[in-house]
Every structure is written in C-alpha cells, then in structure tokens.
C-alpha cells in the first residue's frame, strides 16, 4: 500500500493501482460512496491531508479507465450468454447431435391411435428426414406404412404397395436410420412367437429399442391392411374388424419393424411391431404371422426416443389415462 512516510509525492505502487480500481464513476443510478472501498477512502483522504496533490492526480489518472473498461467487458460477456442460449432454443427442432442415427423418432402415441386419433399431423417428406427405415399408418388410418431404404410405401386394402408423395400425412409412425449392430441367424421359426424367442435370446438388454430388418424368402407371411375411416372415427379395435388379410407363400421380401421394451406401454407397441414388403415393392402389409427359415436377422440397437406430439385436434382432448392393453392385443393379432 502507500508508504505514509514517503514525502516525494510520486510513490504510486501496484497495490495502490488495484486499490483504487473502485474509483467512483459517473454512471446513472450509482452513488460514488458505494463504489469507494473503506481502504480507498482512507487512501485518498490521507493523500489530501498531506497535500500530495500531484500523487492524487497521478493515482486517479492511472486508475481512471480500469473500472470502466472492466465493467464494459463483464457486461458484454453477460449479455452474450443469454443471446447464445436464446439462439440455441430458437434453432432446436429435435435431435441434432452425432447421435441422431441412434434415435427412434415417433409421431404421436399408440394409445391415441387406439382411441381414434387418425388425422395426420406430419408430412411424409418430413418423416423421411428423421429416418430411412420404419413403419406406421396414414391420414384417416388408410393403409399400412413401410419405410425402407429411404422410400415410403403405403399398402392399401387392395394389397398393392404404392410410393407415397411427400405431402401425405401420418397420425402415427416410428422411424430411425438403420445401422445394424448385430445379426442373428434364425435356422427355423414356425411362427411369430418362436421368432421372438430366438431374437430376444440375443438381446444384450431388454430396456432399449431394436430396429429389426429381415431380408429373405419366407415360407409363409400373413399380413393385413385397414381402409380409410370416416368421421366420427371408430375406435381402432372396431376399425380393424374391416381389415383385409393377405397371405404369401415362399415370398421374397423385407420385414421392417421394431421391438420395444415393456415400459413403453401406451406410448408404442411393447414387443414386436413388424410390417412386410415384397422384393418387387408391390405388396405387403402389417404382419399378423410369419415363418422364417435359414435367414439372417439384422438388429439395430437404438437407445434413444424422440416423440412429436400433435399440437391441436382430437389429441388435445382425448383421455389417455386408461389401460388399453387388451384392445392393443386384439388389434395386433
């Protein structure tokens, strides 16, 4: 600090410079008394009492710009932080990290579909930006969706698979970017139950999602499709009463779908939800039963899920608190 016995009038130490960094500023709303520390006031008072005007002038001159520049710098940094955060919030529209390919993107919930929330909310063109592989349905519940290799198909009640224009909407769908993590050789599975047991024995965990792709020739495949519904929409368990069923023998094609853990009950279909499309991409549907022989099954372990919920319409008012597992069992079988 200042040596009070020094009469040269020129001693301004480094300690003094930092001490007077709280020199009063001409800022609106600030009183000089609040910006002087007790040590600062003592310092200046001592200098004045000893008539060391030259030291006082030099002291103030050296300290004059330090507090203002520092305050300006701090204010600039503080102002930049919320601006950056606001920018991030405004630009966020879903998963945007390198982990995007490991995300299951879902539109609405299975319980909403069971309760007749059939109006499409997301265009197929936007859905394909979230994944190149998946399943679902379409506006008014017309037909079965199969997304494979980035192309979206609609299997209608005539059994034909049509390429879907980007503007067509979906009320419920699940997609991801398919990157197989492992393969399982299925020597023989006489039905869906047997196939499921074989695959689940290879799962490293039953608390994550698995995208499932099976390319091959299948001894038997049984599928269905549902017609478009008219308002007032019936419950899904009633709508599928009018489904059309298709049967394939020795059919070459691709099984597309997912296995979901039990804890997603009400959100998605726990267990297996699989669709089928032929190699020529001309037919398919929602799988009701399936036989597999000597075929490799590809599994893509998917640890994350992102949901896009409707922001208007029937979804806002439907009661989703009930247990609809019995209805789901009827619909899936």
N, C-alpha and C positions, 0 to 999 in steps of 0.2 A: 504494500500500500504506500501512501505518501509519507515521506520522512518529514515530520513536522519541524525538525531542527535544521532543515536544509533551507538556506535563505537565498539560493541562487535564483529562484523564481522560474527555473527551467526544467525541474525534475517532473516528468510525466512518465510514469512507469507503465509496463504492460498491465500490471494489476489495476492501475487507475483506468486504463482504457476499457477493460471489461467491466469495471465497477460502474462507470458512467454510461454503460450501454442502455441504462434505463432513463436517460435524459428525457425530460418532458417534450412531447411532440404537439404540434398544432393540429390535432385531429379532432373533428366534431365529436362531442359526447364524452371526451376524455378530459379529466382534470389533471394538471401537472402533478398534483400531490400524490395521485395514485401511481404514477409512473416512476417516482423517485423512491429508491430503497432508503431505509434509515442510514445505511452506510454512505449512500450517495449524498444525502442531505448534509451529513456531518462533514464529508469531504469538501463540498462546495462552501459550506459555512466557515470551515477552518481557513480555506484559501482566502475568502473575502476578509475575514477578521485580520489576517496578516497582510492585507493589501497586496496580495500577489495577483494582481490583475492580469499580468502577462501570462502566468501559469494557467489562470482560469480560462483565458481566451484560447490558449493553445489546447487545453484539455477539452473544452467544448468543441473546438474545431476538429480535433481528432475523432471525437465520438459522434459528431453530428449525424453522419449518414449511416452509421452501423445499425441502429434500431429500425429505421425506416426501411432500409433495404432488406433487412431480415424479416420484418413483418410482411413486406410485399411478397417475398419468396414463400413464406409459410402460407399466406392467403392463397397464392396461386396454386400451390400444391393441394391444399384442401379443396379448392374449387374444382380441380381437375378430377379428383377421386369420384364424387357423385356423378359427374358428367360421364366418366368412363363406365360406371355401373349402369347408368340410365341407358347408355348406348347398347350395352350388352343385353339389357332387358328388352329393349325395343327390337333388336335383331334376332332374338331367340325364337325359334319356331319348331323346336323339337330337338332330338339328339343331334349334335353337331361335332362330336369328337371322333377320333380314330376308331372308337369302339362302335360306331354306328352299325357296322355289318353284323354285330353280335346283339342286335336289338330286335325284339319281336314287336312289330308295330300293329296295333289293333284299333279298329274302328268300333265304337260302342261296346256293349256287353251282350253276352249270350242270353241273360235273363230279360233284357229289354227286347230282344228278338222273340223270345218265348211269349212275351206279353204284347206282341203285335206292333212293335215299333219298327215298321217296314219302310218308312220313307227314307230314300237315300240322302246322305249328308256329305259324302266326299266323292269327287270325281275320280274315275279310274286312273286318269292321267296323273293325278297327284298321288294316288295309292302306289303306282309303279315307281315313283320317286323314292318310296320308303322301303321297297323290296322287289326282288325279281322272282319270288317264289312264295306261293301261298294259296289260301282258299277263302271262300266267303259266299255272299249272295248279292242280289241286286235290288234296285228300287222296286218297291211293292213285292219283294221276295220272289222275283221272277228268275227262276233257274239257279243253277249251281256254278260257282266261280272256281276256275282253276288258273292260277298264275304260274307259268313255268318258263324258264329261260327268258324272263322279262316280258312275255306276251300273256295277255289276259284273255281267257276264253269263257264263254257263257254256254253251259249245256242246258238247253231248254227242254220242255216236255216232249218235243219230237225226237229227243235223243241226240240231236245234232249239236256239235260244238261250234260256236261262232266266235270270231275275233271281235272283241268289244271296243267300240270307239272310246276315246279318252273322256268324252263329256258325260258318258253314262255314270250314274252314281251308285254307291253302295251304302246300305244301312248297317252292315256288319261284315268285317273281313279281318284276316290276320295274314301278315306278310313279313318276310325277312329277306336278307341277302344270303343265299345258300352257299355256305362254305363247309363241306363235310369235314368233321373232326375224326370220325372213325367209320369203319364198315363192319357189318355183321353178316356172315354167311348163313342163310336160312336153308337148310337141307330140305325140310318139308314142314309146312304148316297147313293143316287141313281147314282152318277157319281163322277168323279174326282173333279169337281167344288164344289159340295156340301161337299165332304170330306174336301177339302181345307179350306172352310169357317169355318167348325166346328173346325178344328185343330188350325187355326190361331186365333180364338177367345180365345184360351187358352195360346197363346204365351205371356210370360212376356215382350218380346221385339221383334221387327222386324229388329233389327240391328245385330243379331248374327245368327249362323248356327244351324240347328237342324237335327240330325240324327234321322230317323224315322223307326221304326220296328213294323210291324203288323203281329201277328200270328193268324190264324183263318181259318174259312171256308167262302169263298167268293161266293156270288150268281153268280157273273159274273166278269171275268177278260179278258181283251183283250191285247195281247202282240205282239211284233214283234221281228224279228232278221234280220240282214243285212249280205249279203255274203261278202267274201274277194274281195277286189278290185285289179285291175291290173293297172300298170303304163302305161301312165300318169294317175294319180288318178283323178277321177271326184270330183267335189265339193260334200259335204255331202248331200246337198239338192237334188242332182241328184242320188247319191248312194242309198238313201232310196227309190227311185222310184222302186227299185228292191227288196224291203223288203218282207219277208214272214210274214204273220199275223196269230196268233193263238188265239183261243177263248176257254175259260174254263168256265164251269158252275158248281156251287157247289164244287169248288176246294179248298181243304185244302192245305195251304202253308204259305209262309212268304213273306211279302212285305219288301223290303230293299231299302233305299234311303235317300234323303236329301231335306230339304228346305233351300234355300239360299236367303239372302237379295237382294234387287234390285240393290244395289251399286256394286255387283259383275258382272254386265252385261259385257259380253266379256271375263270374266275370267272363270265363271262357269254358270250354268243354273239358272237364277233368279226364285224363286218359287220352285215348286216341280219337282224332277227328281227321279223316282221310278222304280225299277225292281222287278220281281216276280220269285219265285222258289217254286215248289210243295213240300209237306212234304216228299215225297219219293226221292226228289232231282233228278228227272228225266226230268223235263220240266220247262219252264218259259219264260223269255224274258223281254224286255223293255216295261213297262206298257203304253198303249195308253188310256185305260179307266178301271174303277174299280167300283164295287158296294160293300158296306160294311154294315153289319147288326149285331148289338149286339156284337161288338168287341172292345177290349181294344187296344188302340194305345200307344206305348211307345215312349217317346221323350227324346233324349239326347241333352241337350243344349251344344253347342260347340263354345266357344268364340274365338278360335284362328285358323289360317290357315297357312299352310306351303306349298310352291309350289316348285316343282322340274321341272325346265325348260330344254328343250333339249339344248345341248351344240354344236350341229352340225346338218347338214342336212337341210331339207326344212324349218324348223322353223326359221333359221337364216335369211332367205331371204324373207319370206312371209310378206305381208303388213297387219298389224293388226290394222290399224288406222280407218278402215271403220266401219259403223254401220251395223251389221249383224243380228239385232234382228228379222227382217222379215223372214230371212232364218231359224233362230232358231225356230221360231214359227211353220213353216212348218215341220221341222224335228221332233219336239217333239210331234206333233199332228198326 
